[in-house]
């Protein structure tokens, strides 16, 4: 078992680099408008101290997919190095106890963007609200014997985590400092951070024949190849309409192929890396 602490903006900054602790889990975002101002400071300090790393998002319960996209947007540089997690609890969460599909939608969207399944933090009594994620995501369960447990020695415990066969992380104390034990090795933690990111990147994208028109919702460039950094052919303005004859869903963006004179093609982004449409399809 590894020892883990989790930290947020109000934590003493030295919690991120505690001696004898193996893993530092840092709060990154909440809802769709909050970024922990100390997130990267704590993350980099823990990294410099040789800690294994994690980062988490606290759900507000407003829109699962948008929360997942916000989390990914603000932490994508950590993906592959640290283990992501989603925090599902009652305080400041309008969907807690009401929508058992919320976290499922969140993890599905996050996995689409990152290739990694996040861990799910939840109190033991509310596991039923996230049980539909058990086949894909590891469990970070909170269960306290008492509210004043202040030792790294584990309390005697007997609690169910079904439908999970076991927990990945058990938070057993929230007294003064949140303490958890991680049910894996250092190598196992690093594998959790990688997820299937490498395999997702290697997936081959293919063009699908599909004709239509695309009305730009913002200024965009037509590129010489379907890459965001490829040389532009032309700059188009909001409201311009192009005809396309095929689509390509790349690892991040949806590309449209525009037939041009001389048997050549131009390429334009139809949906960005968050799945947001950049215009109107017809």
KEVOZA-248917 format. One record per residue: x, y, z of N, C-alpha, C in turn; residue in one letter. Coordinates in pm, whole numbers, plus 50000, padded with zeros to 5 digits. Each point is the difference from the previous one (the first is absolute). Layout:
// KEVOZA-248917
XYZXYZXYZa
...
// end
This chain:
// KEVOZA-248917
500844987950000499165012150000500875012550000x
499555010049924500665013049997499215009750088x
500685009950054499355010550079499735012049910x
498825005950015499615011249915499355011050082x
500285012549966499265011550053499375007249882x
498845006250025499435008649896499915014250054x
500295009749912500105014050041499145008849912x
499565011350056499225009749924500475013950040x
499295010449960500515013750016500225003850146x
499154995250091500125003750141500954991150079x
500574989949937500964991550069501295007750026x
500704997250109501355005450013500844994949883x
500815008749944500744996349880500984988550025x
500474998350123500954989250026499354986250000x
498664999549997499344986949991500374992849871x
500275007649894500294994149870501334992549997x
500865002850096501344994149999500314992850131x
498994994750065500184993350130500994988549993x
500924999650095500964988950009499254987150030x
500434989149938499394987050024498764997249918x
499565009949922498814998449915500454996849857x
499324990549937500384995549865499315007749889x
498725003550022499175005949894499405013250048x
500055010249916499315012650025498925001949895x
498755001250046498845002149914499555014550017x
499985007849891499745014350006498655003349938x
499205008150072498765004949939500355009749888x
499414997949883500295008449885498855009549967x
498794994549985498885008049952498724996350072x
498995008649984498664997450054498995006349906x
498944992649969498975005449911500585003449865x
499605011549946500515004549870500575014150007x
500365004550122500515013750011501115001750104x
500364989150070500995001550107501244991649973x
501165006550011501294993249998500715003150131x
500454989850069500745001850124501265008349973x
500125011850058501155008649969501344994250047x
499954990150090501234993850050500274986449936x
499174996349903500114986649943501404997249945x
500445008149906501284996949937501175002250095x
499875009450091501055002150101500194987350084x
498874994450049500084987850080500464988149916x
499494999449877500364989049910501504999849973x
500545011549966501435000749966500884997850122x
499545004750116500774997850123500044985150034x
498844993349986499954985650027500854992349901x
499955004149874500814993549897501495001450031x
500415012050038501415002550033500434991750121x
499054997550091500294992150120499984985049973x
499724996049876500034985949964498724992450028x
498895007250020498734993450027499364994949871x
499244989150012499074996349894498885010250002x
499345002049885499095011449987498594996049958x
499055007850049498614998849959499375013849997x
498885001549931499295012749993498524997049986x
499155008650061498584996649998499105012049974x
498784996749957498965009849969498844997850096x
499475010850057498864999450090498745003649922x
499064990849995498785002149920499035009850066x
499455008949918498955009050046498624994849963x
499964990449905498744993749962499195007849899x
500615009449929499245008349906499914993949860x
501144995449947500044993949866501214990949994x
499774986949995501084990350013501065001349890x
499565000949877500955000749889500815012950004x
499355011150030500725012750005501005000250116x
499644993550110500944999250112501224991749962x
499774988949931501124991549956500915007649904x
499405007649910500785007849904500805011050070x
499405006350100500685010550075501184994150078x
499784988550061501074993150072501164996749907x
499674994149886501054996349904500745012449948x
499255010249964500605012249943501045005950094x
499734999950130500875006550096501084991050059x
499994987149964500984990850059500644990749898x
499805002749871500444990549899501514997750001x
500765009650052501444998150006500424989850107x
499084996550089500294990050103499684985849952x
499214999049893499544986949953501184991449957x
500004987650048501084990849969501054999450109x
500115010750078500985000650109499344997850135x
498775004850016499284999450127498654993149980x
499444994950108498714992949994498865009950022x
499045000849907498855008950018498924993550086x
499195008350064498894995050081498865010149994x
498794995050021498835008650006499384998450139x
499725011150064499505000550138498485001849998x
499294989850050498535000250001499535000050145x
499595011850047499475000950136498915010450007x
499355000850115498755007550012500185015150003x
500995005050069500155014450018500245007049867x
499275010649973500135008149878499814991749873x
499144990050005499744991249886498494998349985x
499425006549901498545000249985499444986849950x
500854991049948499514987249946500244988250093x
500665002350113500294989150092498694994050053x
499904986849990498804993250047498825000949906x
500215006749886498895002049905500274993849863x
501254999849958500344995549865501134989750005x
499654987249994501004989450007500714997749866x
499635007649898500704999149871501055011049984x
500055009350095500855011849985501484996449989x
500504992250094501434996650000500334991149880x
499074991349962500214991649882500235008849876x
499185010349984500175009249887501335007350009x
500375003950121501275007250020501184991349960x
500074987750051501174991649972500074995949854x
498844997949938500004996649857500585011449918x
499585012250030500525011449924501475002450028x
500404998650126501415002050033500884989649929x
499514987749995500764989449933500115002749850x
498945005349940500055003549857501115010249974x
500165009550090500975010649983501434995850032x
500164991650101501344997250054500524985849977x
499094990549978500424986149992500224993750136x
499625007250108500214995150137498664999950074x
499744989150073498824999350086500355005950137x
499295010250046500315005750131499514991050114x
500655001050114499504993950121498765007750046x
499184993550081498795006550050500065000650152x
499985012450054499955002050144498535001050042x
499644992150101498635000350051499974994250140x
499105004950084499834994150132499384986249985x
500364991050089499574986049988498484998749992x
499275008450073498544999050002499345004549870x
500775006349909499435005049874500574992649879x
500644988550021500584992549889498964996649894x
498764997950043498954996449904499825010749892x
500355012550030499825010849902501024999449886x
501104992750022501044999249897500304985549960x
499134990850042500234985749977500094996449853x
499365007849914500044997049856501365003249936x
500955004650079501365002749950500994989150039x
499544989950073500924990350061500814992249898x
499464997749881500734991849902501185007549938x
500025013250010501055007949935500905007650097x
499455004850110500735009250087500354993950135x
501145003750052500384996050135499245008150104x
499894994650121499235006250107500925006350105x
499735012650031500645007050112498905002250103x
499934991450098498895000050094500385006950130x
499075007850054500175006550130499184992550104x
500674994750100499324993450112500845002150124x
499405006650102500725003150123499424991750116x
500904994450079499554993650123499565010650100x
500805010650011499655011650082500435012549924x
499455011550039500355012649935501305006050052x
500624993550099501205005650061501194990549989x
499964990849906501124990849980501195007949944x
501114999950070501115008549962501304992349985x
499914987049971501184991649988500074994049862x
501214996549955500164992949874499734985050018x
499864995550123499594986150023498534998549962x
499684989949922498634998649951499074995150110x
498815005750006499024995150097499454986549954x
499514992050095499324987649964498735003649925x
499824994249882498905004249915499294987949940x
498705001649981499214990049931498875007449928x
500195002149870498985007149922500024994749858x
498875001149933499864994949864500355010949898x
500634995749890500245009149888499344994549873x
499114990450013499294994349885499285011149922x
500024999449866500414988949914501494999149969x
500825008650057501444998349987500444988150084x
500994992649953500514988850078500905005050113x
500655011549979500845006250102500175014749965x
500525007750090500255014149974501405001849942x
500185010749923501335004249958500615008950107x
499185008850058500435008850108498954999750111x
500464999950123499105001350116500435012350079x
499125010150003500235011650087499424996450137x
500884998450098499574995150130500015010950107x
500515011949965500015010950097499935013349930x
499185008950055499935013749952500325009750112x
500584994950109500305008050117501325007449980x
499955013249997501165008849978500564998449857x
500344987849960500514997449866499274988149942x
499545001049874499364988649935501054989249974x
499794988350057500954989049984499314988449929x
500724993949907499494988549925501114989849983x
499594987649976500954989749957499614995849860x
501024997249920499814996449859500344985349983x
499054992749943500094985449991500744995649873x
501225005249982500824995949887501455003650029x
500884997249906501425003250011500295013249928x
501215004750010500395012149926499854997749850x
500394988149954499874996749859498534999349960x
499174994650088498574999349973499365013749989x
500465009350085499475013649994500355006749867x
501224997949955500435005949874499204994349883x
499634987350008499174993949894498605006150001x
499475002850120498695006650008500055013749932x
501125007050017500145013249939500014999149849x
500614989749945500084998449855498664995949940x
499234991850071498754995149945500224993549866x
499105002349906500204995149864500325011649907x
500635010450057500335012049923500834996749876x
500994991550016500864996749887499224992849890x
499144990650043499204992849901499045009549929x
499435009450075499065009449939500685008549894x
501245003950028500745008149905500314992149874x
500234987050016500414991749887498834995949910x
498755002050049498864996049918500035007349866x
499784992649894500045005849866498655006249967x
500045012649960498795007049960499824998549849x
498774998449956499724998349857498925009849956x
500105004249873499015008949944498704992649972x
498905006750028498674994649974499345009049896x
499534993849889499345007949896498675005350053x
499895013250000498785006450050499955014149944x
498965003149924499895013149936499085009150079x
500295012949994499145009750066500595013849989x
499365009550070500535013650007500275003450146x
500945009150018500415004150134500075015250002x
499155006150084499995014550017500845003650121x
501055007849979500945002950108499365008550110x
500194995850123499525007650114501065009650053x
501184999549940501105008850038501025000149887x
500965008850005501045000449898500884987550012x
500264993549886500814987949998500895000049876x
501004991550002500894998549885499754986849929x
500125000149868500054987849919501484996149993x
500304987550036501394995450004500334990849882x
501304998849971500464991349893499934985350037x
500014997050129499874986350050499225000550131x
499434988750044499175000150121500835000150129x
500735010950018500805002150120499895014750038x
499795002850127499735013750043501165009449969x
501224994649991501165008549971500424999749852x
499204993349917500314999549856499825013849938x
500705002449888499925012949933498565003149957x
499585012450017498655003749958499915002749850x
498854996649943499725003349860499265013349994x
499075001850093499195012250002499475002250141x
499675012450028499385003650126498545003649973x
499104993250069498585002349981499425007350122x
498915007149977499385007750108498714993350047x
499535004250115498754994950054498885002249899x
499194989649977498905000949906500304994449863x
501294998249967500364993849873499524985549997x
499694995249880499494986349984500944992349908x
500364987950043500794991249914499254987149976x
500314993349890499484986749973501104989950034x
499624989050061500974989550031499494986649948x
500964990849975499614987049945500434988250089x
500685002950112500434989350090500365006050135x
499954991550104500375004350135501054990550058x
500795005450089501044992150067499985003450148x
499674989950084500075002150144501404996350047x
500845010050021501354997750047500044997750149x
501184998250058500134997950145499405011450081x
499985012249941499475011450072498865007149927x
500155002449869499065008549930499264992749887x
498825005249964499274995249883500385008949883x
500534993849895500425007449881499014998049887x
499825010349917499174999549881500905001849878x
499724992249895500805000949877499235007849895x
500625010549948499375008649900500644997649862x
499234995149903500554998449863500365013549941x
501165000649934500475012349938500414997149855x
500315010049927500334998449859501284991849982x
500104993349885501184992149970500104987150078x
498864995450052500014987550076500645001150137x
500165012150046500625002150131498915001950107x
500455000150127499075001450112500525010350100x
499055005850073500305008250116499374993650121x
500495003450117499534993450122499715010450107x
498844998650066499575009650100499474992550123x
500205005750117499514993950124498515002550014x
499224989150017498565001350021499634999850147x
500764992150079499794999450145501375000450068x
500085007450110501285001350067500284988050089x
501115000450075500444988650080499104997450120x
499055008950027499044997750107498654995349946x
499974997449867498764995349938499035011149967x
500425012550015499135011449973499985003049851x
498815001249942499865003349859500395014549977x
500805002249895500475013549968499175006649891x
498874994049971499105005549900498754991549991x
499215002449894498744992949982500134990249883x
499654987450026500044989549896498644998949935x
500034997449871498744997949927500194989849890x
// end
